[in-house]
């Protein structure tokens, strides 16, 4: 008998791909969407208003009333599930599953945000303490916690006090039903950046680095996808937000390097997506990026904010297409073998498989220590 799972989320982009992978291995009894309803979104937006749009967005999501409303939405939907199930798997911690045993898949804790990118935490001292209390209770009541990367696992253990045996690192995947066909066309010296948080993802550093690149390689171009920015310089094309996946695929096919020089990056699915397209990646040594991009094997990593080192890494790939292709091929293999949603579910299996056993014979669902679980994942291209 397969373990019976109810999936619960608030509409994150990765949710469908993770739940589809769960359904391929287990019995997905139901999928619950706890996201705010339109009238709830309107009320929370009014209550959380801030003249700075980024601050407004964070106040909207990291909001005590929004947390309670999402939790209530999820509880009402869960009450309507008539088939028996063994566990609810919840994506992220912006609400709390109520009325059933649950586990959570986490990319980033709020304490990580406070430490790594304070702009993600526009909360007063009192509200921050309240948010931490909500988070801690949500994590504490979960029977197990799965994290994308090691930083989130360490945060759960050291700051939130979760026992290490209740935390497993399982990685993340590219949001594809089928991995893209790789382009066989010759690559021009084009750098692609995709990110909706321009400042956090190092957009300014990339612009400064690109100026250095153009001095040595005048034919180089930079394509900026995501939050529109006011940049009008030779070789730079600002494309803004693009929803058409076919258009995005065309941009990946045009590019020879993907660059995401983030100042703070919990675990970048954008980097995994770029690797799925066979692009070598240039990133930074922050957060979960070194767990996605293996320096010197699937891409190159530099210190955040160092535009000189970033320019050198970009030129190394743009001027050596054979080396760039080698890294891109290794990145695609890493996605095929390790960084995909079926592999994520495989890593969850040590915890989920025992739940299908009769209660009388079921042993306690335990994960490996997070250092053990990550050491297996980190062997991807070694």
C-alpha positions as CSV (number, residue, x, y, z in Angstrom):
1,X,0.0,0.0,0.0
2,X,1.3,3.5,-0.9
3,X,1.6,6.3,1.6
4,X,-1.5,8.6,1.2
5,X,-0.6,12.3,1.0
6,X,-2.5,15.5,1.0
7,X,-0.6,18.4,-0.5
8,X,-1.1,21.9,0.9
9,X,0.3,25.1,-0.4
10,X,-0.4,28.7,-1.1
11,X,0.1,28.6,-4.9
12,X,3.9,28.7,-5.1
13,X,5.2,28.0,-8.6
14,X,7.1,24.9,-7.6
15,X,4.0,23.3,-6.0
16,X,2.5,21.6,-9.0
17,X,5.8,20.0,-10.0
18,X,6.6,18.8,-6.5
19,X,3.0,17.4,-6.0
20,X,3.1,15.7,-9.5
21,X,6.4,14.0,-8.4
22,X,4.8,12.9,-5.2
23,X,1.8,11.5,-7.1
24,X,4.1,9.4,-9.2
25,X,5.5,7.7,-6.1
26,X,2.6,8.0,-3.6
27,X,-1.1,8.3,-3.5
28,X,-2.0,12.0,-3.7
29,X,-5.4,12.1,-2.1
30,X,-6.0,15.8,-2.5
31,X,-4.3,19.2,-3.2
32,X,-5.2,22.1,-1.0
33,X,-4.7,25.7,-1.8
34,X,-4.5,27.8,1.4
35,X,-3.8,31.1,-0.4
36,X,-5.8,34.2,0.5
37,X,-9.1,34.6,-1.3
38,X,-9.6,37.9,-3.3
39,X,-11.4,39.7,-0.5
40,X,-8.8,38.6,2.0
41,X,-6.0,39.8,-0.3
42,X,-7.6,43.1,-0.6
43,X,-8.0,43.5,3.2
44,X,-4.5,42.4,3.9
45,X,-3.1,44.7,1.2
46,X,-4.9,47.7,2.8
47,X,-3.8,46.8,6.3
48,X,-0.1,46.2,5.3
49,X,0.3,49.2,2.9
50,X,3.8,50.8,2.7
51,X,4.9,53.4,0.2
52,X,7.9,51.2,-0.7
53,X,6.6,48.5,-3.0
54,X,9.2,45.9,-1.9
55,X,8.4,46.6,1.8
56,X,4.7,46.4,1.1
57,X,5.2,43.0,-0.5
58,X,7.0,41.7,2.5
59,X,4.6,43.2,5.0
60,X,1.8,41.5,2.9
61,X,3.3,38.0,3.1
62,X,4.9,38.2,6.6
63,X,1.7,39.3,8.1
64,X,0.1,37.7,11.3
65,X,-3.4,38.1,10.1
66,X,-2.6,36.7,6.7
67,X,-1.0,33.7,8.4
68,X,-4.2,33.1,10.3
69,X,-6.4,33.5,7.3
70,X,-4.3,31.0,5.2
71,X,-4.4,28.6,8.1
72,X,-8.1,28.9,8.3
73,X,-8.5,28.4,4.5
74,X,-6.4,25.3,4.7
75,X,-8.3,23.9,7.7
76,X,-11.7,24.3,5.9
77,X,-10.5,22.6,2.8
78,X,-8.9,19.8,4.7
79,X,-12.1,19.1,6.5
80,X,-13.8,18.4,3.1
81,X,-11.3,15.7,2.2
82,X,-13.3,12.5,2.6
83,X,-10.6,9.9,1.6
84,X,-8.3,8.6,4.4
85,X,-4.7,9.9,4.3
86,X,-1.6,9.5,6.3
87,X,0.0,12.9,6.3
88,X,-0.3,16.5,4.9
89,X,2.8,17.8,3.1
90,X,2.8,21.6,3.4
91,X,4.9,23.8,1.2
92,X,6.6,26.6,3.1
93,X,5.6,28.1,6.4
94,X,3.3,31.0,5.6
95,X,0.4,29.1,7.3
96,X,-0.1,26.1,9.6
97,X,-1.9,22.9,8.8
98,X,-4.5,22.2,11.4
99,X,-6.5,19.0,12.1
100,X,-4.0,16.4,10.8
101,X,-0.4,15.3,11.0
102,X,1.8,17.4,8.7
103,X,5.3,17.9,7.4
104,X,6.7,21.0,5.8
105,X,9.0,21.6,2.8
106,X,11.0,24.7,3.5
107,X,13.3,26.8,1.3
108,X,14.1,29.6,3.8
109,X,13.3,30.6,7.4
110,X,12.5,34.1,8.4
111,X,15.6,34.2,10.6
112,X,17.7,33.5,7.6
113,X,16.1,36.5,5.9
114,X,16.8,38.8,8.9
115,X,20.4,37.8,9.0
116,X,21.1,37.7,5.2
117,X,18.7,40.3,3.7
118,X,17.0,42.6,6.2
119,X,14.8,44.1,3.5
120,X,12.8,40.9,3.6
121,X,11.9,41.6,7.2
122,X,10.1,45.0,7.5
123,X,8.6,44.1,10.9
124,X,8.8,46.0,14.1
125,X,10.6,44.4,17.0
126,X,7.3,43.3,18.6
127,X,5.8,41.9,15.3
128,X,9.1,40.2,14.6
129,X,8.9,38.4,17.9
130,X,5.3,37.4,17.2
131,X,6.3,36.1,13.7
132,X,9.1,34.0,15.2
133,X,6.7,32.6,17.7
134,X,4.3,31.6,14.9
135,X,7.1,30.1,12.9
136,X,8.5,28.2,15.8
137,X,5.2,26.7,16.7
138,X,4.5,25.7,13.1
139,X,7.9,24.0,12.8
140,X,7.6,22.4,16.2
141,X,4.2,20.8,15.6
142,X,5.3,19.3,12.3
143,X,6.3,15.7,12.4
144,X,9.2,16.3,10.0
145,X,10.8,19.2,8.1
146,X,12.3,18.9,4.6
147,X,14.6,21.7,3.5
148,X,16.0,22.6,0.1
149,X,19.4,23.4,1.4
150,X,21.8,23.2,4.3
151,X,21.4,26.8,5.5
152,X,17.6,26.3,6.2
153,X,18.4,23.0,8.0
154,X,21.0,24.7,10.2
155,X,18.6,27.6,10.9
156,X,15.8,25.2,12.0
157,X,18.1,23.4,14.4
158,X,20.2,26.2,15.8
159,X,17.6,29.1,16.0
160,X,14.2,27.4,16.1
161,X,15.3,24.5,18.3
162,X,14.1,21.6,16.1
163,X,15.9,18.3,16.8
164,X,18.3,17.4,14.0
165,X,16.7,14.0,13.4
166,X,13.5,15.8,12.4
167,X,15.2,17.7,9.6
168,X,16.2,16.3,6.2
169,X,17.8,18.2,3.3
170,X,16.2,17.1,0.0
171,X,17.2,19.8,-2.5
172,X,15.0,21.3,-5.2
173,X,14.2,20.9,-8.9
174,X,13.6,22.7,-12.2
175,X,9.9,23.4,-12.9
176,X,9.5,21.4,-16.1
177,X,7.2,18.5,-16.9
178,X,9.9,17.4,-19.4
179,X,13.4,18.7,-19.5
180,X,14.0,21.0,-22.4
181,X,15.7,19.9,-25.6
182,X,19.2,21.4,-25.7
183,X,20.0,23.9,-28.5
184,X,22.6,22.8,-31.0
185,X,23.0,26.3,-32.4
186,X,26.4,28.1,-32.0
187,X,26.3,30.3,-28.9
188,X,26.9,34.1,-29.2
189,X,28.5,36.0,-26.3
190,X,25.2,36.7,-24.5
191,X,24.7,36.8,-20.8
192,X,21.2,36.1,-19.4
193,X,19.9,37.3,-16.0
194,X,16.5,36.2,-14.8
195,X,15.2,37.6,-11.5
196,X,12.3,39.6,-10.0
197,X,14.3,41.0,-7.1
198,X,16.9,43.1,-9.0
199,X,18.8,44.5,-6.0
200,X,18.9,41.3,-3.9
201,X,20.0,39.3,-6.9
202,X,22.9,41.5,-7.6
203,X,21.7,43.4,-10.7
204,X,23.8,46.5,-10.0
205,X,26.9,44.3,-9.5
206,X,26.2,42.6,-12.9
207,X,25.8,46.0,-14.7
208,X,29.2,47.1,-13.3
209,X,30.8,43.8,-14.3
210,X,29.3,43.9,-17.7
211,X,30.9,47.3,-18.4
212,X,34.3,45.6,-17.7
213,X,33.3,42.7,-20.0
214,X,32.4,45.1,-22.9
215,X,35.8,46.7,-22.6
216,X,37.5,43.4,-23.6
217,X,34.6,41.9,-25.6
218,X,32.7,44.6,-27.4
219,X,30.3,42.1,-29.0
220,X,29.0,40.9,-25.6
221,X,25.3,41.4,-24.8
222,X,23.4,41.3,-21.5
223,X,19.7,40.4,-21.4
224,X,17.8,41.4,-18.2
225,X,14.6,39.5,-17.5
226,X,12.4,40.3,-14.4
227,X,11.7,43.5,-12.6
228,X,12.1,46.3,-15.1
229,X,15.0,48.6,-14.4
230,X,16.1,52.0,-15.8
231,X,19.3,50.9,-17.6
232,X,20.2,52.4,-21.0
233,X,23.7,51.3,-21.9
234,X,25.3,49.7,-25.0
235,X,24.8,46.0,-25.2
236,X,22.2,45.8,-22.4
237,X,18.6,44.9,-23.2
238,X,15.9,45.2,-20.5
239,X,13.1,42.8,-21.3
240,X,11.1,43.2,-18.1
241,X,8.8,40.4,-16.8
242,X,8.1,37.6,-19.3
243,X,5.3,35.1,-18.6
244,X,5.5,33.3,-22.0
245,X,7.6,30.1,-21.3
246,X,8.3,29.8,-25.0
247,X,9.9,33.2,-25.1
248,X,12.0,32.3,-22.0
249,X,13.1,29.1,-23.7
250,X,14.2,31.2,-26.8
251,X,16.3,33.4,-24.5
252,X,18.0,30.5,-22.9
253,X,18.8,29.1,-26.4
254,X,20.3,32.5,-27.4
255,X,22.5,32.8,-24.3
256,X,25.9,31.3,-23.6
257,X,26.1,32.1,-19.9
258,X,23.5,32.5,-17.1
259,X,24.4,34.9,-14.3
260,X,22.8,35.4,-11.0
261,X,25.2,37.3,-8.7
262,X,22.9,37.4,-5.6
263,X,23.7,39.1,-2.3
264,X,21.3,36.6,-0.6
265,X,19.9,33.5,-2.2
266,X,18.3,30.7,-0.1
267,X,18.2,28.1,-2.9
268,X,17.9,29.2,-6.5
269,X,15.5,27.3,-8.7
270,X,16.4,29.8,-11.5
271,X,20.0,28.4,-11.5
272,X,18.6,24.9,-11.8
273,X,16.4,25.9,-14.7
274,X,19.4,27.5,-16.4
275,X,21.4,24.3,-15.9
276,X,18.5,22.3,-17.4
277,X,19.0,24.3,-20.6
278,X,22.7,23.4,-20.6
279,X,24.0,26.8,-19.6
280,X,27.1,27.3,-17.4
281,X,26.1,29.5,-14.5
282,X,28.0,32.3,-12.7
283,X,26.7,32.8,-9.2
284,X,28.0,33.9,-5.8
285,X,29.2,32.0,-2.7
286,X,26.1,32.8,-0.7
287,X,23.2,30.8,0.8
288,X,22.3,27.7,-1.2
289,X,24.1,28.6,-4.4
290,X,27.2,26.5,-3.8
291,X,24.8,23.6,-3.2
292,X,23.3,24.1,-6.7
293,X,26.3,25.2,-8.8
294,X,29.5,23.2,-8.2
295,X,32.3,25.7,-8.6
296,X,34.6,24.8,-11.5
297,X,32.3,21.9,-12.6
298,X,28.9,23.2,-13.5
299,X,29.7,27.0,-13.3
300,X,31.8,29.6,-11.5
301,X,31.2,31.2,-8.1
302,X,32.5,34.6,-6.9
303,X,32.1,36.7,-3.8
304,X,28.9,38.8,-3.7
305,X,29.3,42.4,-4.7
306,X,32.7,41.9,-6.4
307,X,32.2,43.2,-9.9
308,X,35.9,42.7,-10.8
309,X,35.8,39.0,-10.0
310,X,32.4,38.7,-11.6
311,X,33.6,40.2,-14.9
312,X,36.6,37.9,-14.9
313,X,34.4,34.8,-14.4
314,X,32.1,36.0,-17.2
315,X,35.0,36.6,-19.6
316,X,36.5,33.2,-18.8
317,X,33.3,31.6,-20.1
318,X,32.6,33.9,-22.9
319,X,36.1,33.7,-24.3
320,X,36.4,30.0,-23.9
321,X,33.2,28.4,-25.5
322,X,34.6,24.9,-25.2
323,X,35.1,25.2,-21.4
324,X,31.7,26.9,-21.1
325,X,30.1,24.0,-23.0
326,X,31.8,21.5,-20.7
327,X,30.4,23.2,-17.6
328,X,27.0,23.5,-19.2
329,X,26.9,19.8,-20.1
330,X,27.9,18.9,-16.5
331,X,25.1,21.2,-15.2
332,X,22.5,19.5,-17.3
333,X,23.7,16.1,-16.0
334,X,23.4,17.4,-12.4
335,X,19.8,18.3,-13.1
336,X,19.0,15.0,-14.7
337,X,20.6,12.9,-11.9
338,X,20.0,15.0,-8.8
339,X,18.3,18.4,-9.0
340,X,14.8,17.4,-10.2
341,X,11.5,16.8,-8.3
342,X,11.5,13.1,-8.6
343,X,14.9,13.0,-6.9
344,X,13.5,15.3,-4.2
345,X,10.7,12.9,-3.5
346,X,13.1,10.0,-3.5
347,X,15.0,11.8,-0.7
348,X,11.8,12.3,1.2
349,X,11.0,8.6,1.0
350,X,13.0,7.6,4.1
351,X,10.4,9.6,6.0
352,X,7.3,9.1,3.9
353,X,7.6,5.3,3.1
354,X,7.0,4.1,6.7
355,X,3.7,6.0,6.9
356,X,2.0,3.4,4.7
357,X,2.7,0.6,7.3
358,X,0.0,-0.4,9.8
359,X,0.2,1.6,12.9
360,X,1.1,-1.4,15.0
361,X,4.2,-2.1,12.9
362,X,5.1,1.4,11.8
363,X,8.5,2.6,13.1
364,X,9.1,6.2,13.9
365,X,9.7,8.2,10.7
366,X,13.2,9.5,11.0
367,X,15.4,11.4,8.6
368,X,19.2,11.2,8.5
369,X,21.1,14.0,10.1
370,X,21.1,16.9,7.7
371,X,24.8,16.7,7.2
372,X,24.4,13.0,6.1
373,X,21.5,13.7,3.8
374,X,23.3,16.6,2.1
375,X,26.5,14.7,1.7
376,X,24.6,12.2,-0.5
377,X,23.0,15.0,-2.6
378,X,26.3,16.9,-2.9
379,X,27.9,14.0,-4.7
380,X,26.0,14.9,-7.8
381,X,29.0,15.5,-10.1
382,X,31.9,14.2,-8.1
